[in-house]
Amino acid sequence: MVPLSYFLSPSFALEWEHTTSDAEVTIMAWWQHLRGKPFYHLLSQEHPAAWAFTLQHIMTRPQRTPVMAEANLALREWPLVRRLVDTMDPAGWWGRPDALWTPRYTATLWRLRLLAEFQVPGNDERIATATDRLLELTTPTLADELIRADTEAMPVHLDAIVTYIPLAFGFVHDDRVQRRVRALQMTILRGHFPADADTQADWLAQAAATLALVPRPNPTAVARLADALLDRPFHTLPERWLRFGAPTFDRPDLLFTTRALLQLGVRDSRLQPWVDFIVAKQRHNGRGGLTLERSLHEAADFPAETAGHFSRWLTAQALFVMAEWYGHTALPPA
């Protein structure tokens, strides 16, 4: 049998062995698609969000395990996260109280989206306060007044972005969130998508990511959403989608969308070229992994990673895609 350390770092191999029986410690099908040894870097704890994501979504460690508790604590205490949360007004906003989404990527909507995207635990009272305020400000009775006060055009996929945030922070049973989820699913069922093809692709991607956080999304809505995305020929996808970036905010790409579809349980042969493209993005060196091709870290004043360099966060997303698509089936011993 090929040793685990051939594919994985010793630390990852040790963690993996703790989650499986001796009989199960063998090469998994998806490891064949890896280049290099990216796990060395995902478990280095230098990027707490990538570390926690790897433990939870790739190694499937339960939340109530010591290692997940340690990772979530590191994520909450990450200096970049602490600085961001500490700059929030106690009333639950960043920037100006009357401007929800401007300036782009530093206003309240984007601050919360960044924290949600990196899966920062929502049990901080300040994050909960800001999320509650977001939900109140985006109710139909206040939305028109807010839009008039905010002179910059609002994001096309505002509803999906707003709904994503409280779902990520544990507000899934909140009546305001449940109403938003029902409205989003009804929009999908009715096919009320933006007319422009690229705008529609972005809207569908954000909707997929949002529904992926819903415990039991409407299966018909999921199927129609997947069809709307996958019916589009690969070569016609937006150019930006083929250059992977982070944080996503309102700029989804192929990696972000593929992960969301797989989390929704979509296993459609039309996804194969999407997965192939992600696998081919891996770097041809000993580290492997993905490069951050587009960065909004600077615009958000959240310098977690640098464009043009190895990205722990994107690498974790890519490995999740490979694991979900190719499976955890054990290969026969060599």
HUFENHU-V670677 format. One record per backbone hydrogen bond with DSSP energy under -0.5 kcal/mol. CO is the residue of the C=O (numbers start at 1). NH is the residue of the N-H. Records with the same first field share a line. If there is no record, write none. Layout:
# HUFENHU-V670677
CO=NH, NH
This chain:
# HUFENHU-V670677
3=6
4=7, 8
9=13
10=14
11=15
12=16
13=17
14=18
15=19
16=19
17=20
21=24, 25
22=25
24=26
27=331
28=31, 32
29=32
30=33
31=34
35=289
37=40
38=41, 42
39=43
41=44
46=48
47=50, 51
48=52
49=53
50=54
51=55
52=56
53=57, 58
54=58, 59
55=61
62=65
65=69
66=70
67=71
68=72
69=73
70=74
71=75
72=76
73=77
74=78
75=78
78=81, 82
79=83
80=84
81=85
82=86
83=87
84=87
85=88
89=92, 93
93=89
94=96, 108
96=99
98=100
99=108
100=109
103=106, 107
107=111
108=112
109=113
110=114
111=115
112=116
113=117
114=118
115=120
116=119
124=128
125=129
126=130
127=131
128=132
129=133
130=134
131=135
132=136
133=137
134=138
136=139
139=142, 143
140=144
142=146
143=147
144=148
145=149
146=150
149=151
155=158
157=161
158=162
159=163
160=164
161=165
162=166
163=167
164=168
165=169
166=171
167=170
171=174
174=178
175=179
176=180
177=181
178=182
179=183
180=184
181=185
182=186
183=187
184=188
185=189
186=190
187=191, 192
188=191
191=193
196=200
197=201
198=202
199=203
200=204
201=205
202=206
203=207
204=208
205=209
206=210
207=211
208=212
210=213
211=214
214=217
218=222
219=223
220=224
221=225
222=226
223=227
224=228
225=229
226=230
227=231
229=232
233=236
234=237
238=241, 242
239=242
240=243
241=254
242=244
244=293, 294
246=296, 297
248=251
253=257
254=258
255=259
256=260
257=261
258=262
259=263
260=264
261=266
262=265
268=271
269=272
271=274, 275
272=276
273=277
274=278
275=279
276=280
277=281
278=281
279=282
283=285
286=37
289=283
290=311
291=293
292=308
294=246
296=300
297=302
298=301
302=304
306=309
309=292
310=312
311=290, 315
312=316
313=317
314=318
315=319
316=320
317=321
318=322
319=323
320=324
321=325
322=326, 327
323=327
327=30
329=29
